[in-house]
């Protein structure tokens, strides 16, 4: 077997998984009279709680144009799945939130295909942690290059303290719950996320990817 770089094969593997997810999204959303974009908006709104989001925030979360987000939100509003209301803090701003029916639909839209969950569950906890760590690094690199929106990940959160414990199984600390945790518990989209300052996020990122550079690093 030729010793070529593994990068293209990794991308090819991710692309195959992406195709499976895309196919599932069309099948599930289409069966409920939604487009994948509309289903994604319901999922995003469901994850953000009762406060709702502005149209610009919806567009940013999905990495689509405001026009695309506006069309999808209007379609959801016509189906009584979302509502628009003026925000109390800023009467000019409109918040988009789920209706009761929309919350039920969002819960269904957020369910991942059983076949994919089963495939991931077959990995050991160590393998799942390694996969989450690798995905976190890939996603963050793309975010830093402006290729995808910044999401509510551990590595951009003010509560995140990477590699502060010598325990390899749980080296990180979450100041929100005041507890250690390992790579298998890394969040890609956390509802309790509070954005870190630029300097804090940069420092946490350096320590996350280069723990050996910490003065108190334990081998």
N, CA and C atoms as a LAMMPS dump frame, in Angstrom:
ITEM: TIMESTEP
0
ITEM: NUMBER OF ATOMS
657
ITEM: BOX BOUNDS ff ff ff
-5.0000000000000000e+02 5.0000000000000000e+02
-5.0000000000000000e+02 5.0000000000000000e+02
-5.0000000000000000e+02 5.0000000000000000e+02
ITEM: ATOMS id mol type element x y z
1 1 1 N 0.853 -1.186 0
2 1 2 C 0 0 0
3 1 3 C 0.889 1.237 0
4 2 1 N 0.638 2.2 -0.882
5 2 2 C 1.466 3.408 -0.927
6 2 3 C 1.299 4.233 0.335
7 3 1 N 2.397 4.837 0.764
8 3 2 C 2.375 5.632 1.984
9 3 3 C 2.041 7.084 1.65
10 4 1 N 0.841 7.315 1.129
11 4 2 C 0.426 8.673 0.825
12 4 3 C -0.146 9.321 2.078
13 5 1 N -0.28 10.639 2.013
14 5 2 C -0.777 11.376 3.172
15 5 3 C -2.201 10.94 3.507
16 6 1 N -2.524 10.79 4.805
17 6 2 C -3.858 10.325 5.191
18 6 3 C -4.947 11.394 5.07
19 7 1 N -4.538 12.67 4.964
20 7 2 C -5.51 13.764 4.929
21 7 3 C -6.648 13.566 3.932
22 8 1 N -6.334 13.291 2.654
23 8 2 C -7.419 13.096 1.685
24 8 3 C -8.346 11.944 2.042
25 9 1 N -7.808 10.898 2.661
26 9 2 C -8.662 9.773 3.036
27 9 3 C -9.579 10.142 4.203
28 10 1 N -9.058 10.961 5.121
29 10 2 C -9.894 11.439 6.22
30 10 3 C -11.055 12.261 5.664
31 11 1 N -10.744 13.157 4.73
32 11 2 C -11.782 14.002 4.135
33 11 3 C -12.796 13.158 3.381
34 12 1 N -12.317 12.146 2.67
35 12 2 C -13.224 11.26 1.945
36 12 3 C -14.16 10.539 2.911
37 13 1 N -13.621 10.118 4.059
38 13 2 C -14.446 9.456 5.059
39 13 3 C -15.494 10.391 5.641
40 14 1 N -15.085 11.634 5.947
41 14 2 C -16.043 12.609 6.465
42 14 3 C -17.119 12.922 5.43
43 15 1 N -16.727 12.955 4.16
44 15 2 C -17.685 13.23 3.086
45 15 3 C -18.739 12.131 3.005
46 16 1 N -18.321 10.88 3.194
47 16 2 C -19.28 9.768 3.16
48 16 3 C -20.281 9.873 4.303
49 17 1 N -19.793 10.242 5.486
50 17 2 C -20.695 10.429 6.619
51 17 3 C -21.631 11.607 6.351
52 18 1 N -21.069 12.67 5.753
53 18 2 C -21.882 13.832 5.406
54 18 3 C -23.001 13.488 4.439
55 19 1 N -22.708 12.621 3.476
56 19 2 C -23.736 12.192 2.528
57 19 3 C -24.851 11.432 3.243
58 20 1 N -24.468 10.586 4.198
59 20 2 C -25.47 9.839 4.952
60 20 3 C -26.365 10.783 5.75
61 21 1 N -25.771 11.788 6.366
62 21 2 C -26.543 12.754 7.137
63 21 3 C -27.45 13.584 6.233
64 22 1 N -26.925 13.985 5.08
65 22 2 C -27.729 14.779 4.149
66 22 3 C -28.919 13.986 3.64
67 23 1 N -28.676 12.714 3.3
68 23 2 C -29.757 11.862 2.819
69 23 3 C -30.831 11.699 3.891
70 24 1 N -30.383 11.48 5.132
71 24 2 C -31.33 11.329 6.236
72 24 3 C -32.125 12.616 6.44
73 25 1 N -31.438 13.771 6.354
74 25 2 C -32.108 15.056 6.563
75 25 3 C -33.219 15.264 5.547
76 26 1 N -32.952 14.946 4.282
77 26 2 C -33.978 15.105 3.244
78 26 3 C -35.137 14.152 3.472
79 27 1 N -34.832 12.918 3.834
80 27 2 C -35.894 11.931 4.049
81 27 3 C -36.78 12.323 5.23
82 28 1 N -36.15 12.684 6.346
83 28 2 C -36.912 13.005 7.544
84 28 3 C -37.684 14.303 7.399
85 29 1 N -37.004 15.341 6.896
86 29 2 C -37.665 16.639 6.773
87 29 3 C -38.772 16.58 5.722
88 30 1 N -38.474 15.939 4.602
89 30 2 C -39.468 15.838 3.54
90 30 3 C -40.708 15.103 3.983
91 31 1 N -40.53 14.096 4.825
92 31 2 C -41.668 13.341 5.327
93 31 3 C -42.572 14.165 6.223
94 32 1 N -42.043 15.259 6.783
95 32 2 C -42.844 16.122 7.653
96 32 3 C -43.213 17.435 6.957
97 33 1 N -42.966 17.508 5.644
98 33 2 C -43.318 18.712 4.906
99 33 3 C -42.37 19.867 5.13
100 34 1 N -41.121 19.563 5.475
101 34 2 C -40.114 20.592 5.717
102 34 3 C -38.941 20.406 4.77
103 35 1 N -38.17 21.46 4.592
104 35 2 C -36.889 21.337 3.917
105 35 3 C -35.824 21.113 4.984
106 36 1 N -34.641 20.586 4.611
107 36 2 C -33.581 20.44 5.618
108 36 3 C -33.234 21.747 6.314
109 37 1 N -33.254 22.875 5.58
110 37 2 C -32.95 24.164 6.204
111 37 3 C -33.982 24.517 7.265
112 38 1 N -35.253 24.284 6.949
113 38 2 C -36.304 24.552 7.929
114 38 3 C -36.144 23.661 9.16
115 39 1 N -35.822 22.389 8.947
116 39 2 C -35.613 21.474 10.069
117 39 3 C -34.417 21.917 10.909
118 40 1 N -33.353 22.405 10.262
119 40 2 C -32.176 22.882 10.997
120 40 3 C -32.522 24.096 11.848
121 41 1 N -33.347 24.984 11.315
122 41 2 C -33.745 26.17 12.078
123 41 3 C -34.521 25.757 13.327
124 42 1 N -35.413 24.8 13.186
125 42 2 C -36.151 24.313 14.351
126 42 3 C -35.194 23.729 15.389
127 43 1 N -34.206 22.976 14.923
128 43 2 C -33.233 22.375 15.84
129 43 3 C -32.429 23.444 16.564
130 44 1 N -31.985 24.458 15.836
131 44 2 C -31.205 25.548 16.433
132 44 3 C -32.039 26.301 17.458
133 45 1 N -33.268 26.628 17.105
134 45 2 C -34.137 27.344 18.037
135 45 3 C -34.439 26.49 19.269
136 46 1 N -34.617 25.193 19.057
137 46 2 C -34.874 24.305 20.175
138 46 3 C -33.711 24.232 21.142
139 47 1 N -32.491 24.297 20.6
140 47 2 C -31.295 24.218 21.442
141 47 3 C -31.028 25.513 22.195
142 48 1 N -31.562 26.63 21.699
143 48 2 C -31.275 27.923 22.311
144 48 3 C -32.275 28.336 23.384
145 49 1 N -33.266 27.518 23.669
146 49 2 C -34.177 27.825 24.764
147 49 3 C -35.305 28.759 24.369
148 50 1 N -35.892 29.403 25.385
149 50 2 C -37.107 30.185 25.188
150 50 3 C -36.846 31.589 24.663
151 51 1 N -35.62 32.071 24.761
152 51 2 C -35.355 33.463 24.418
153 51 3 C -35.513 33.81 22.953
154 52 1 N -35.33 32.847 22.085
155 52 2 C -35.422 33.109 20.662
156 52 3 C -34.142 33.7 20.095
157 53 1 N -34.097 33.814 18.796
158 53 2 C -32.927 34.351 18.102
159 53 3 C -33.362 35.368 17.062
160 54 1 N -32.482 36.303 16.789
161 54 2 C -32.725 37.229 15.695
162 54 3 C -32.464 36.518 14.367
163 55 1 N -33.007 37.083 13.315
164 55 2 C -32.83 36.479 11.998
165 55 3 C -31.353 36.382 11.643
166 56 1 N -30.581 37.412 11.963
167 56 2 C -29.149 37.394 11.648
168 56 3 C -28.442 36.269 12.401
169 57 1 N -28.892 35.981 13.633
170 57 2 C -28.287 34.903 14.416
171 57 3 C -28.658 33.538 13.848
172 58 1 N -29.883 33.416 13.355
173 58 2 C -30.299 32.173 12.712
174 58 3 C -29.451 31.927 11.469
175 59 1 N -29.285 32.972 10.645
176 59 2 C -28.491 32.839 9.427
177 59 3 C -27.051 32.48 9.746
178 60 1 N -26.493 33.095 10.791
179 60 2 C -25.108 32.814 11.178
180 60 3 C -24.953 31.389 11.677
181 61 1 N -25.922 30.928 12.469
182 61 2 C -25.842 29.577 13.021
183 61 3 C -25.869 28.516 11.945
184 62 1 N -26.585 28.789 10.842
185 62 2 C -26.71 27.816 9.761
186 62 3 C -25.735 28.065 8.621
187 63 1 N -24.984 29.175 8.716
188 63 2 C -24.045 29.557 7.649
189 63 3 C -24.769 29.716 6.315
190 64 1 N -25.928 30.396 6.351
191 64 2 C -26.681 30.691 5.134
192 64 3 C -26.858 32.203 5.045
193 65 1 N -27.321 32.68 3.898
194 65 2 C -27.547 34.114 3.732
195 65 3 C -28.788 34.534 4.515
196 66 1 N -28.864 35.81 4.92
197 66 2 C -30.083 36.279 5.595
198 66 3 C -31.336 36.066 4.755
199 67 1 N -31.21 36.192 3.43
200 67 2 C -32.37 35.99 2.56
201 67 3 C -32.868 34.549 2.639
202 68 1 N -31.931 33.59 2.622
203 68 2 C -32.314 32.177 2.736
204 68 3 C -32.965 31.899 4.082
205 69 1 N -32.372 32.442 5.148
206 69 2 C -32.94 32.252 6.48
207 69 3 C -34.321 32.885 6.576
208 70 1 N -34.479 34.07 5.991
209 70 2 C -35.759 34.771 6.033
210 70 3 C -36.858 33.97 5.336
211 71 1 N -36.541 33.412 4.172
212 71 2 C -37.522 32.603 3.438
213 71 3 C -37.934 31.373 4.251
214 72 1 N -36.934 30.715 4.857
215 72 2 C -37.228 29.505 5.637
216 72 3 C -38.052 29.835 6.877
217 73 1 N -37.718 30.943 7.552
218 73 2 C -38.464 31.351 8.741
219 73 3 C -39.902 31.711 8.367
220 74 1 N -40.086 32.403 7.26
221 74 2 C -41.437 32.756 6.815
222 74 3 C -42.266 31.503 6.554
223 75 1 N -41.632 30.492 5.935
224 75 2 C -42.336 29.232 5.674
225 75 3 C -42.713 28.551 6.985
226 76 1 N -41.805 28.575 7.959
227 76 2 C -42.097 27.973 9.264
228 76 3 C -43.2 28.735 10.001
229 77 1 N -43.189 30.045 9.84
230 77 2 C -44.231 30.857 10.475
231 77 3 C -45.596 30.539 9.868
232 78 1 N -45.646 30.347 8.561
233 78 2 C -46.911 30.017 7.902
234 78 3 C -47.443 28.651 8.345
235 79 1 N -46.547 27.794 8.829
236 79 2 C -46.937 26.47 9.317
237 79 3 C -47.169 26.465 10.827
238 80 1 N -47.141 27.662 11.432
239 80 2 C -47.373 27.825 12.876
240 80 3 C -46.331 27.097 13.723
241 81 1 N -45.113 27.004 13.196
242 81 2 C -44.031 26.349 13.935
243 81 3 C -43.132 27.356 14.655
244 82 1 N -43.079 28.589 14.166
245 82 2 C -42.327 29.65 14.829
246 82 3 C -43.19 30.895 14.901
247 83 1 N -42.793 31.801 15.792
248 83 2 C -43.468 33.095 15.883
249 83 3 C -42.405 34.185 15.938
250 84 1 N -42.778 35.382 15.551
251 84 2 C -41.9 36.539 15.636
252 84 3 C -42.491 37.527 16.632
253 85 1 N -41.608 38.115 17.443
254 85 2 C -42.087 39.138 18.366
255 85 3 C -40.972 40.138 18.624
256 86 1 N -41.376 41.35 18.974
257 86 2 C -40.408 42.393 19.275
258 86 3 C -39.713 42.084 20.591
259 87 1 N -38.409 42.31 20.626
260 87 2 C -37.667 42.092 21.861
261 87 3 C -37.868 43.262 22.81
262 88 1 N -38.045 42.94 24.088
263 88 2 C -38.307 43.985 25.083
264 88 3 C -37.137 44.96 25.201
265 89 1 N -35.91 44.439 25.103
266 89 2 C -34.728 45.294 25.27
267 89 3 C -34.508 46.218 24.075
268 90 1 N -34.999 45.825 22.924
269 90 2 C -34.804 46.606 21.707
270 90 3 C -36.045 46.43 20.84
271 91 1 N -36.927 47.396 20.906
272 91 2 C -38.196 47.303 20.198
273 91 3 C -38.065 47.175 18.703
274 92 1 N -36.901 47.53 18.161
275 92 2 C -36.71 47.422 16.71
276 92 3 C -36.289 46.015 16.286
277 93 1 N -35.784 45.241 17.245
278 93 2 C -35.3 43.894 16.938
279 93 3 C -36.428 42.883 17.075
280 94 1 N -36.445 41.919 16.16
281 94 2 C -37.463 40.872 16.171
282 94 3 C -36.821 39.549 16.57
283 95 1 N -37.402 38.891 17.562
284 95 2 C -36.92 37.582 18.003
285 95 3 C -37.798 36.499 17.395
286 96 1 N -37.153 35.429 16.941
287 96 2 C -37.861 34.281 16.373
288 96 3 C -37.794 33.158 17.386
289 97 1 N -38.935 32.61 17.755
290 97 2 C -38.977 31.537 18.738
291 97 3 C -39.965 30.467 18.291
292 98 1 N -39.896 29.332 18.948
293 98 2 C -40.755 28.209 18.605
294 98 3 C -42.13 28.333 19.248
295 99 1 N -43.14 27.897 18.536
296 99 2 C -44.453 27.71 19.134
297 99 3 C -44.455 26.351 19.846
298 100 1 N -45.55 26.02 20.527
299 100 2 C -45.645 24.716 21.179
300 100 3 C -45.527 23.604 20.142
301 101 1 N -46.187 23.794 19.021
302 101 2 C -46.093 22.804 17.948
303 101 3 C -44.669 22.755 17.394
304 102 1 N -44.043 23.92 17.292
305 102 2 C -42.67 23.971 16.8
306 102 3 C -41.7 23.26 17.717
307 103 1 N -41.927 23.348 19.049
308 103 2 C -41.048 22.65 19.992
309 103 3 C -41.151 21.14 19.819
310 104 1 N -42.364 20.671 19.574
311 104 2 C -42.524 19.225 19.347
312 104 3 C -41.831 18.802 18.058
313 105 1 N -41.945 19.637 17.041
314 105 2 C -41.306 19.319 15.765
315 105 3 C -39.788 19.408 15.882
316 106 1 N -39.302 20.372 16.67
317 106 2 C -37.859 20.528 16.876
318 106 3 C -37.286 19.312 17.576
319 107 1 N -38.025 18.754 18.537
320 107 2 C -37.564 17.56 19.248
321 107 3 C -37.422 16.389 18.285
322 108 1 N -38.35 16.274 17.337
323 108 2 C -38.252 15.196 16.352
324 108 3 C -37.1 15.448 15.386
325 109 1 N -36.896 16.714 15.003
326 109 2 C -35.842 17.048 14.051
327 109 3 C -34.452 16.838 14.633
328 110 1 N -34.342 16.916 15.974
329 110 2 C -33.035 16.811 16.626
330 110 3 C -32.587 15.382 16.836
331 111 1 N -33.432 14.41 16.531
332 111 2 C -33.087 13.007 16.741
333 111 3 C -32.181 12.526 15.612
334 112 1 N -31.023 12.01 15.971
335 112 2 C -30.085 11.51 14.977
336 112 3 C -30.492 10.115 14.522
337 113 1 N -30.104 9.738 13.312
338 113 2 C -30.436 8.394 12.817
339 113 3 C -29.873 7.311 13.735
340 114 1 N -30.698 6.334 14.063
341 114 2 C -30.263 5.252 14.954
342 114 3 C -29.032 4.54 14.426
343 115 1 N -28.959 4.371 13.106
344 115 2 C -27.841 3.622 12.541
345 115 3 C -26.518 4.348 12.795
346 116 1 N -26.525 5.684 12.766
347 116 2 C -25.297 6.439 13.03
348 116 3 C -24.96 6.407 14.517
349 117 1 N -25.986 6.536 15.355
350 117 2 C -25.738 6.47 16.799
351 117 3 C -25.183 5.115 17.189
352 118 1 N -25.718 4.074 16.587
353 118 2 C -25.232 2.724 16.883
354 118 3 C -23.778 2.561 16.445
355 119 1 N -23.435 3.143 15.291
356 119 2 C -22.057 3.046 14.806
357 119 3 C -21.094 3.744 15.759
358 120 1 N -21.486 4.914 16.27
359 120 2 C -20.634 5.643 17.209
360 120 3 C -20.569 4.916 18.548
361 121 1 N -21.692 4.36 18.978
362 121 2 C -21.716 3.654 20.262
363 121 3 C -20.825 2.415 20.265
364 122 1 N -20.517 1.897 19.086
365 122 2 C -19.637 0.738 19.005
366 122 3 C -18.183 1.11 19.286
367 123 1 N -17.872 2.395 19.238
368 123 2 C -16.525 2.837 19.583
369 123 3 C -16.355 2.809 21.092
370 124 1 N -15.147 2.568 21.535
371 124 2 C -14.869 2.631 22.969
372 124 3 C -14.94 4.091 23.429
373 125 1 N -14.999 4.293 24.748
374 125 2 C -15.035 5.654 25.27
375 125 3 C -13.773 6.415 24.867
376 126 1 N -12.637 5.718 24.865
377 126 2 C -11.383 6.359 24.452
378 126 3 C -11.473 6.795 22.991
379 127 1 N -12 5.91 22.129
380 127 2 C -12.115 6.24 20.705
381 127 3 C -13.099 7.385 20.483
382 128 1 N -14.193 7.386 21.22
383 128 2 C -15.145 8.48 21.099
384 128 3 C -14.517 9.803 21.54
385 129 1 N -13.734 9.743 22.62
386 129 2 C -13.054 10.942 23.088
387 129 3 C -12.044 11.454 22.073
388 130 1 N -11.271 10.529 21.486
389 130 2 C -10.288 10.919 20.474
390 130 3 C -10.976 11.516 19.253
391 131 1 N -12.122 10.935 18.869
392 131 2 C -12.864 11.457 17.724
393 131 3 C -13.409 12.848 18.015
394 132 1 N -13.972 13.041 19.214
395 132 2 C -14.499 14.352 19.583
396 132 3 C -13.393 15.401 19.633
397 133 1 N -12.25 15.012 20.16
398 133 2 C -11.123 15.948 20.226
399 133 3 C -10.673 16.341 18.82
400 134 1 N -10.581 15.354 17.922
401 134 2 C -10.17 15.645 16.548
402 134 3 C -11.195 16.525 15.838
403 135 1 N -12.476 16.215 16.015
404 135 2 C -13.521 17.023 15.388
405 135 3 C -13.507 18.453 15.935
406 136 1 N -13.283 18.578 17.241
407 136 2 C -13.209 19.908 17.852
408 136 3 C -12.083 20.718 17.229
409 137 1 N -10.939 20.089 17.027
410 137 2 C -9.802 20.794 16.431
411 137 3 C -10.071 21.183 14.99
412 138 1 N -10.696 20.289 14.229
413 138 2 C -11.018 20.605 12.831
414 138 3 C -12.009 21.76 12.757
415 139 1 N -13.075 21.664 13.558
416 139 2 C -14.104 22.71 13.547
417 139 3 C -13.523 24.05 13.961
418 140 1 N -12.698 24.049 15.011
419 140 2 C -12.13 25.316 15.485
420 140 3 C -11.181 25.913 14.455
421 141 1 N -10.395 25.083 13.78
422 141 2 C -9.509 25.59 12.734
423 141 3 C -10.317 26.264 11.631
424 142 1 N -11.426 25.647 11.24
425 142 2 C -12.283 26.23 10.199
426 142 3 C -12.913 27.532 10.682
427 143 1 N -13.277 27.571 11.972
428 143 2 C -13.832 28.803 12.529
429 143 3 C -12.806 29.93 12.504
430 144 1 N -11.578 29.628 12.899
431 144 2 C -10.53 30.648 12.939
432 144 3 C -10.21 31.19 11.553
433 145 1 N -10.483 30.377 10.538
434 145 2 C -10.26 30.825 9.161
435 145 3 C -11.508 31.443 8.537
436 146 1 N -12.55 31.575 9.334
437 146 2 C -13.769 32.194 8.858
438 146 3 C -14.57 31.364 7.875
439 147 1 N -14.345 30.049 7.882
440 147 2 C -15.032 29.178 6.924
441 147 3 C -16.389 28.699 7.424
442 148 1 N -16.568 28.625 8.739
443 148 2 C -17.844 28.223 9.319
444 148 3 C -18.105 29.108 10.537
445 149 1 N -19.378 29.232 10.957
446 149 2 C -19.687 30.082 12.112
447 149 3 C -19.074 29.541 13.396
448 150 1 N -18.804 30.432 14.336
449 150 2 C -18.322 30.029 15.65
450 150 3 C -19.493 29.443 16.425
451 151 1 N -19.337 28.218 16.9
452 151 2 C -20.4 27.553 17.65
453 151 3 C -20.046 27.526 19.13
454 152 1 N -20.984 27.066 19.935
455 152 2 C -20.823 27.117 21.394
456 152 3 C -20.073 25.889 21.892
457 153 1 N -18.803 25.817 21.539
458 153 2 C -17.962 24.692 21.927
459 153 3 C -17.209 24.99 23.212
460 154 1 N -16.752 23.929 23.853
461 154 2 C -15.949 24.084 25.072
462 154 3 C -14.755 25.009 24.835
463 155 1 N -14.081 24.837 23.701
464 155 2 C -12.832 25.558 23.481
465 155 3 C -13.027 27.054 23.251
466 156 1 N -14.281 27.521 23.121
467 156 2 C -14.526 28.96 22.995
468 156 3 C -15.298 29.484 24.21
469 157 1 N -15.368 28.692 25.271
470 157 2 C -16.187 29.037 26.437
471 157 3 C -15.337 29.583 27.583
472 158 1 N -15.868 30.571 28.277
473 158 2 C -15.134 31.172 29.404
474 158 3 C -15.004 30.215 30.582
475 159 1 N -15.816 29.166 30.613
476 159 2 C -15.759 28.203 31.724
477 159 3 C -14.73 27.094 31.495
478 160 1 N -14.174 27.017 30.305
479 160 2 C -13.311 25.892 29.944
480 160 3 C -11.891 26.083 30.433
481 161 1 N -11.361 25.061 31.133
482 161 2 C -9.973 25.06 31.605
483 161 3 C -9.317 23.769 31.084
484 162 1 N -8.562 23.827 30.012
485 162 2 C -7.995 22.599 29.438
486 162 3 C -6.755 22.105 30.173
487 163 1 N -6.686 20.804 30.341
488 163 2 C -5.491 20.123 30.849
489 163 3 C -4.972 20.711 32.164
490 164 1 N -5.872 20.815 33.116
491 164 2 C -5.45 21.308 34.438
492 164 3 C -5.257 20.172 35.43
493 165 1 N -5.629 18.936 35.048
494 165 2 C -5.481 17.781 35.933
495 165 3 C -4.549 16.752 35.306
496 166 1 N -3.808 16.005 36.133
497 166 2 C -2.918 14.969 35.598
498 166 3 C -3.659 13.709 35.149
499 167 1 N -4.923 13.603 35.505
500 167 2 C -5.715 12.424 35.146
501 167 3 C -5.98 12.426 33.645
502 168 1 N -5.44 11.446 32.936
503 168 2 C -5.627 11.386 31.491
504 168 3 C -7.087 11.165 31.101
505 169 1 N -7.849 10.526 31.973
506 169 2 C -9.254 10.256 31.67
507 169 3 C -10.128 11.498 31.827
508 170 1 N -9.692 12.449 32.655
509 170 2 C -10.478 13.664 32.887
510 170 3 C -9.529 14.829 33.159
511 171 1 N -8.838 15.304 32.116
512 171 2 C -7.823 16.341 32.326
513 171 3 C -8.371 17.771 32.361
514 172 1 N -9.598 17.986 31.864
515 172 2 C -10.124 19.338 31.733
516 172 3 C -11.044 19.699 32.906
517 173 1 N -11.323 20.985 33.035
518 173 2 C -12.223 21.446 34.095
519 173 3 C -13.28 22.365 33.496
520 174 1 N -14.53 22.17 33.919
521 174 2 C -15.622 23.066 33.545
522 174 3 C -15.984 23.883 34.782
523 175 1 N -15.76 25.185 34.717
524 175 2 C -16.042 26.038 35.869
525 175 3 C -17.538 26.251 36.067
526 176 1 N -18.346 25.97 35.054
527 176 2 C -19.798 26.134 35.199
528 176 3 C -20.362 25.099 36.171
529 177 1 N -19.954 23.846 36
530 177 2 C -20.411 22.789 36.915
531 177 3 C -19.36 22.482 37.976
532 178 1 N -18.198 23.149 37.876
533 178 2 C -17.098 22.963 38.823
534 178 3 C -16.714 21.496 38.958
535 179 1 N -16.371 20.895 37.801
536 179 2 C -16.036 19.469 37.8
537 179 3 C -15.072 19.161 36.666
538 180 1 N -14.237 18.133 36.862
539 180 2 C -13.34 17.699 35.783
540 180 3 C -14.108 16.888 34.744
541 181 1 N -13.561 16.828 33.544
542 181 2 C -14.157 15.985 32.505
543 181 3 C -13.104 15.643 31.458
544 182 1 N -13.403 14.618 30.655
545 182 2 C -12.475 14.161 29.635
546 182 3 C -12.912 14.517 28.228
547 183 1 N -12.115 14.105 27.256
548 183 2 C -12.402 14.448 25.864
549 183 3 C -13.748 13.912 25.395
550 184 1 N -14.19 12.781 25.945
551 184 2 C -15.466 12.196 25.529
552 184 3 C -16.653 13.061 25.928
553 185 1 N -16.428 14.027 26.822
554 185 2 C -17.509 14.925 27.261
555 185 3 C -17.396 16.307 26.635
556 186 1 N -16.471 16.514 25.716
557 186 2 C -16.351 17.801 25.038
558 186 3 C -17.657 18.14 24.325
559 187 1 N -18.091 19.397 24.43
560 187 2 C -19.325 19.838 23.803
561 187 3 C -19.032 20.559 22.487
562 188 1 N -19.85 20.262 21.496
563 188 2 C -19.785 20.964 20.212
564 188 3 C -20.769 22.124 20.187
565 189 1 N -21.879 21.986 20.925
566 189 2 C -22.887 23.044 21.015
567 189 3 C -23.525 22.953 22.392
568 190 1 N -23.014 23.747 23.336
569 190 2 C -23.438 23.657 24.731
570 190 3 C -24.417 24.779 25.078
571 191 1 N -25.577 24.447 25.667
572 191 2 C -26.551 25.48 26.02
573 191 3 C -26.083 26.417 27.134
574 192 1 N -25.083 25.998 27.912
575 192 2 C -24.576 26.826 29.007
576 192 3 C -23.336 27.636 28.602
577 193 1 N -23.021 27.634 27.334
578 193 2 C -21.822 28.31 26.82
579 193 3 C -21.885 29.813 27.05
580 194 1 N -20.778 30.35 27.548
581 194 2 C -20.583 31.794 27.653
582 194 3 C -19.293 32.115 26.917
583 195 1 N -19.381 32.93 25.904
584 195 2 C -18.226 33.188 25.047
585 195 3 C -17.063 33.785 25.83
586 196 1 N -15.889 33.199 25.64
587 196 2 C -14.672 33.714 26.263
588 196 3 C -14.194 34.945 25.502
589 197 1 N -13.407 35.773 26.173
590 197 2 C -12.791 36.898 25.48
591 197 3 C -11.812 36.361 24.438
592 198 1 N -11.444 37.19 23.519
593 198 2 C -10.533 36.753 22.461
594 198 3 C -9.222 36.226 23.038
595 199 1 N -8.67 36.941 24.027
596 199 2 C -7.408 36.513 24.633
597 199 3 C -7.58 35.211 25.41
598 200 1 N -8.681 35.094 26.15
599 200 2 C -8.922 33.882 26.924
600 200 3 C -9.111 32.68 26.015
601 201 1 N -9.876 32.865 24.94
602 201 2 C -10.105 31.772 24.002
603 201 3 C -8.802 31.347 23.337
604 202 1 N -7.961 32.328 22.978
605 202 2 C -6.689 32.014 22.335
606 202 3 C -5.786 31.237 23.286
607 203 1 N -5.764 31.643 24.557
608 203 2 C -4.936 30.94 25.535
609 203 3 C -5.417 29.522 25.787
610 204 1 N -6.742 29.363 25.911
611 204 2 C -7.303 28.029 26.132
612 204 3 C -7.041 27.127 24.932
613 205 1 N -7.108 27.701 23.741
614 205 2 C -6.873 26.912 22.533
615 205 3 C -5.434 26.412 22.492
616 206 1 N -4.491 27.289 22.841
617 206 2 C -3.077 26.873 22.849
618 206 3 C -2.862 25.733 23.835
619 207 1 N -3.445 25.83 25.013
620 207 2 C -3.266 24.795 26.026
621 207 3 C -4.005 23.51 25.654
622 208 1 N -5.102 23.642 24.923
623 208 2 C -5.856 22.469 24.504
624 208 3 C -5.075 21.648 23.485
625 209 1 N -4.449 22.321 22.521
626 209 2 C -3.739 21.587 21.469
627 209 3 C -2.285 21.313 21.826
628 210 1 N -1.739 22.038 22.809
629 210 2 C -0.344 21.824 23.222
630 210 3 C -0.26 21.716 24.745
631 211 1 N -0.845 20.678 25.336
632 211 2 C -0.805 20.568 26.799
633 211 3 C 0.61 20.405 27.341
634 212 1 N 1.501 19.895 26.513
635 212 2 C 2.872 19.674 26.977
636 212 3 C 3.607 20.987 27.27
637 213 1 N 3.056 22.097 26.801
638 213 2 C 3.712 23.38 27.028
639 213 3 C 3.303 24.035 28.357
640 214 1 N 2.314 23.439 29.033
641 214 2 C 1.939 23.987 30.323
642 214 3 C 3.079 23.781 31.32
643 215 1 N 3.372 24.783 32.176
644 215 2 C 4.439 24.618 33.166
645 215 3 C 4.183 23.445 34.103
646 216 1 N 2.893 23.158 34.378
647 216 2 C 2.569 22.097 35.335
648 216 3 C 2.185 20.805 34.637
649 217 1 N 2.545 20.67 33.357
650 217 2 C 2.169 19.473 32.605
651 217 3 C 2.819 18.233 33.197
652 218 1 N 1.966 17.185 33.327
653 218 2 C 2.447 15.915 33.854
654 218 3 C 2.463 14.896 32.743
655 219 1 N 3.579 14.246 32.543
656 219 2 C 3.697 13.237 31.5
657 219 3 C 3.071 11.934 31.982
